[in-house]
Amino acid sequence: MTGSDILAGKTIVLTGGGAGIGWGIAQACCEKGARVFFCQRSDEGEAKAAELRGRGHDAQFMVCDISSPESISAFADAAIERYGAVHGLINNAGVTIEGDFLTFPLADLDRLWSTNVRSIFLLTQALVPAMPHGSAVVNVSSNHSVSSVAGYEMYAGTKGAISAMTRAMAWSLGQRGIRANTLSPGLTRTEAVQEVINASPELERGFNAMHADSAFATIGEIGGVAAFLVSDASKAITGADLVADHGMAAQLCRDDELK
C-alpha cells in the first residue's frame, strides 16, 4: 500500500461533505482510495457526489440535518444498511455564530450546541456498533478551542467541548480498538473565505500575516490531514488534538500589536 491508497477498501462516513472543509475532506478520502458516504443539510451535496463519481470515485450522498436526532439516526441507519462496516467516521459539519457575549441569544446558543457537539455524540454512538477493530473517529474542532477572541465565546465553547469529549472518547472506544482524535483547523480558504477576499483583496495580506509561513490552509490541506487520521498510518495517535492552522494559534501576539 502506498501513500496514494492508504484508505483503499475502507468506508468513510462524513458529515458536511458538500462544501468548505468537508468538501476538501471528501475529495482527499476518495483520492486515497476510500468509499465515502457523506451528508449535507441541503440536496446540493448530490452534485458534489456526482462530481466525485465522475472522477471514478465511489461517493454517495444523503441529506441530513445534524441538529436533528431523527435525521442523524436515519443517516446512520442508511450508512450501516449500505456498507455494513464503517472504518472511519469524520464528524465535520458545524456552524459558526459570532455575537456579543452579554446579548448572545439563547436560540443561537442552543443551535451551536445541538449542531456542533450533540451531533457528534449521537452519530458516533449510532455508528460505533458498525465500526470494526482498527477503525477511527475524527471530530473536527477548531483552533478556537485553544485560542479565541471576543464575540466567539459560545462558538469556542463548543469547540473546546469537542476536544474534551474526544479525549474521553479515545478511552471509551479504545476498548473496542477504535481510535478517536480531533482535527483543529484555523482560517481556511473555503469558498466563503475566498468570496470575502475577492470583495476586499487587501485582506489577503492581513490573513497571510496571521500565519507562521505567511500562508493559510486550503481545504485540500485539511482534507489530507483528515485522511491521514482515519488511515492506518496514524495507528499510534488517539486522544490527540491535531491543530492544522499554519501556526496561527501558536503566536501570542504580532509584533505590530506591541507597538
C-alpha positions in Angstrom: 0.0 0.0 0.0 1.3 3.4 -1.0 0.6 6.9 0.3 -1.9 7.3 -2.6 -4.1 4.4 -1.5 -3.9 4.5 2.3 -7.7 4.3 2.5 -8.2 1.5 -0.1 -11.0 -0.8 0.9 -12.3 1.5 3.7 -15.7 3.1 4.1 -15.6 6.6 5.4 -18.7 8.4 6.7 -18.5 12.2 6.7 -20.8 15.0 7.8 -20.9 18.3 5.9 -19.0 16.9 3.0 -20.5 19.0 0.3 -18.9 22.4 1.0 -16.0 24.1 2.7 -13.5 22.0 4.6 -15.9 19.0 4.3 -15.6 19.1 0.5 -11.8 19.0 0.9 -12.1 16.0 3.2 -14.4 14.2 0.8 -12.1 14.7 -2.1 -9.0 13.7 -0.1 -10.5 10.5 1.2 -11.7 9.5 -2.3 -8.3 10.2 -3.7 -6.8 8.0 -1.1 -9.0 5.1 -2.2 -11.9 5.2 0.2 -15.6 4.7 -0.3 -17.2 7.9 1.0 -20.8 8.4 2.2 -21.4 12.0 3.2 -24.3 14.2 4.2 -25.2 17.9 3.9 -28.2 19.8 5.2 -29.3 20.6 1.6 -29.5 18.4 -1.5 -26.7 20.4 -3.1 -24.4 17.7 -2.0 -25.7 15.4 -4.6 -24.0 17.3 -7.3 -20.7 17.1 -5.4 -21.1 13.3 -5.0 -21.9 13.1 -8.8 -18.7 15.0 -9.5 -16.7 12.6 -7.4 -18.3 9.6 -9.2 -17.4 11.3 -12.5 -13.8 11.2 -11.5 -14.1 7.5 -10.9 -14.6 7.5 -7.1 -17.1 5.7 -5.0 -19.1 8.5 -3.4 -22.7 8.6 -2.1 -24.7 11.4 -0.6 -27.7 11.8 1.7 -29.5 14.9 3.0 -29.1 15.1 6.8 -29.8 17.9 9.3 -27.3 17.0 12.1 -29.1 19.3 14.6 -31.9 16.7 14.4 -31.5 13.5 16.3 -34.1 11.8 14.0 -32.1 12.9 10.9 -28.9 11.6 12.4 -30.4 8.3 13.2 -31.7 7.9 9.6 -28.2 8.8 8.2 -26.5 6.3 10.5 -29.0 3.6 9.6 -28.5 4.3 5.9 -24.7 4.0 6.2 -24.9 0.7 8.0 -27.5 -0.7 5.6 -25.5 0.3 2.6 -22.0 -0.6 3.7 -22.3 -2.9 6.8 -18.9 -1.9 8.2 -17.8 1.7 8.7 -14.0 2.1 9.0 -13.8 5.8 9.6 -16.2 8.5 10.9 -15.4 12.2 10.3 -17.7 14.5 12.2 -17.0 17.7 10.3 -20.3 19.6 10.0 -20.9 22.5 12.3 -21.9 26.2 12.4 -20.1 29.4 13.4 -22.1 32.0 15.1 -20.5 35.2 16.4 -22.2 37.6 18.8 -21.8 40.0 21.8 -21.3 38.0 25.0 -23.8 40.0 27.0 -26.6 39.8 24.5 -26.0 36.5 22.8 -29.4 34.9 22.0 -30.3 31.6 23.7 -31.6 30.3 20.4 -28.2 30.7 18.9 -26.5 29.0 21.9 -28.9 26.1 21.5 -28.2 25.8 17.8 -24.4 25.9 18.3 -24.5 23.1 20.9 -27.0 20.9 19.1 -25.1 21.2 15.8 -21.5 21.3 16.9 -21.5 19.0 20.0 -24.6 16.9 20.4 -24.5 15.7 16.8 -21.0 14.2 17.3 -22.1 12.3 20.4 -25.3 11.0 18.7 -23.7 10.0 15.3 -20.7 8.4 16.9 -22.9 6.5 19.3 -25.0 5.2 16.5 -22.2 4.1 14.2 -19.7 2.5 16.7 -21.5 -0.9 16.6 -20.7 -1.0 12.9 -17.1 0.0 13.3 -14.6 -2.9 13.4 -11.4 -3.1 15.4 -8.9 -0.7 13.8 -11.4 2.0 12.9 -11.1 5.6 13.6 -13.2 8.7 14.6 -12.1 12.2 13.7 -14.0 15.1 15.2 -13.4 18.4 13.6 -12.8 21.1 16.2 -11.1 24.4 15.7 -8.1 26.4 16.9 -10.7 28.5 18.7 -10.6 25.6 21.3 -7.1 26.8 22.3 -7.0 30.5 21.3 -10.0 32.6 20.6 -11.3 36.2 20.5 -14.2 38.3 21.9 -17.5 37.5 20.3 -16.7 33.8 19.8 -17.3 32.7 23.4 -20.1 30.3 22.6 -18.5 29.0 19.4 -15.2 28.5 21.2 -17.0 26.8 24.0 -18.5 24.2 21.6 -15.1 23.5 20.0 -13.5 23.2 23.5 -16.2 20.7 24.3 -15.5 18.7 21.2 -11.8 18.4 22.1 -12.5 17.4 25.7 -15.2 14.9 24.7 -12.8 13.3 22.2 -10.1 12.8 24.8 -12.6 10.8 26.9 -14.0 9.1 23.8 -10.5 7.8 22.9 -10.6 5.7 26.1 -14.2 4.6 25.8 -13.8 3.5 22.2 -10.2 2.2 22.7 -11.7 -0.8 24.5 -13.2 -1.7 21.1 -10.0 -1.0 19.2 -11.3 2.3 17.8 -9.2 5.5 17.8 -10.6 9.0 18.4 -8.9 12.3 17.6 -9.7 15.9 17.0 -8.6 17.9 14.0 -8.5 21.6 14.7 -8.2 23.8 11.6 -7.8 27.6 11.7 -8.6 30.1 9.0 -9.1 28.0 5.8 -9.5 29.1 2.2 -13.1 27.9 1.8 -15.5 29.2 -0.8 -16.9 31.6 1.7 -13.5 33.0 2.8 -12.4 33.4 -0.8 -15.5 35.4 -1.6 -14.6 37.8 1.3 -11.1 38.1 -0.1 -12.4 38.7 -3.7 -14.6 41.5 -2.3 -11.7 43.0 -0.3 -8.4 41.9 -1.8 -6.4 43.8 0.8 -7.5 41.2 3.4 -5.2 38.6 1.7 -2.1 40.2 3.1 -3.5 40.5 6.6 -4.7 36.9 6.6 -1.4 35.7 5.5 0.4 37.7 8.2 -1.5 35.8 10.8 0.3 32.6 9.9 3.9 31.4 10.6 4.7 30.7 6.9 2.7 33.7 5.6 0.0 31.4 4.1 -3.2 29.9 5.4 -4.7 26.5 4.9 -6.5 25.2 1.9 -9.4 22.8 2.1 -7.1 20.2 0.4 -4.5 20.5 3.1 -7.1 20.0 5.8 -8.6 17.1 3.9 -5.2 15.5 3.7 -4.8 15.6 7.4 -8.2 14.2 8.0 -7.5 11.3 5.6 -4.3 10.6 7.5 -6.1 10.5 10.8 -8.6 7.9 9.6 -5.9 5.8 8.0 -3.7 3.1 9.5 -0.7 5.4 9.0 -1.8 7.2 12.2 -2.3 4.0 14.3 -0.3 5.4 17.2 -2.4 8.5 17.5 -5.5 8.6 19.7 -6.9 11.1 22.2 -4.9 13.8 20.5 -5.8 17.2 19.1 -4.0 17.9 15.8 -4.0 21.7 15.2 -3.6 22.3 11.5 -3.5 26.1 11.2 -0.1 27.1 9.8 0.9 28.2 13.2 -1.9 30.7 13.6 -2.7 29.8 17.2 0.9 29.3 18.3 1.6 33.0 18.4 1.0 35.1 21.5 0.6 38.3 19.5 2.0 40.0 16.5 4.9 42.5 16.6 2.7 45.3 15.3 0.3 44.8 18.1 3.0 45.6 20.6 3.8 48.9 19.1 
